[in-house]
Amino acid sequence: MLLIRCPYCELELPELEFAYAGEAHIARPADPAGLSDEEWRDFLFIRSNPKGVHFERWRHVNGCARFFNAVRETVGDKFLATYRAGEPRPDVATLKGDAK
């Protein structure tokens, strides 16, 4: 069972308590009307899918209902850290685990 820590509730709970909400730290375009169709498509649908460390958004749907960010190592499907929405990305090199 995959356990995820909610940074608001400060509880580590089963993955069923949460919903994946996409890649974290995606900046909205400053002028969406000025984008070409291809640029708009890329903003809406094209996301990274790395093998290794990935920054993600999650929502604690069966708890506080808040969105938060997580750092997950995709090869071993291990969460390295979770942090509140709006906080800066943690430095991957300082996280516990064997992420590179």
Secondary structure, 3 states (H helix, E strand, C coil): CCEEEECCCCEEEEHHHCEEEEECCCCCCCCHHHCCHHHHHHHHHCCCCCCCEEEEEEECCCCCCCEEEEEEECCCCEEEEEEECCCCCCCHHHCCCCCC
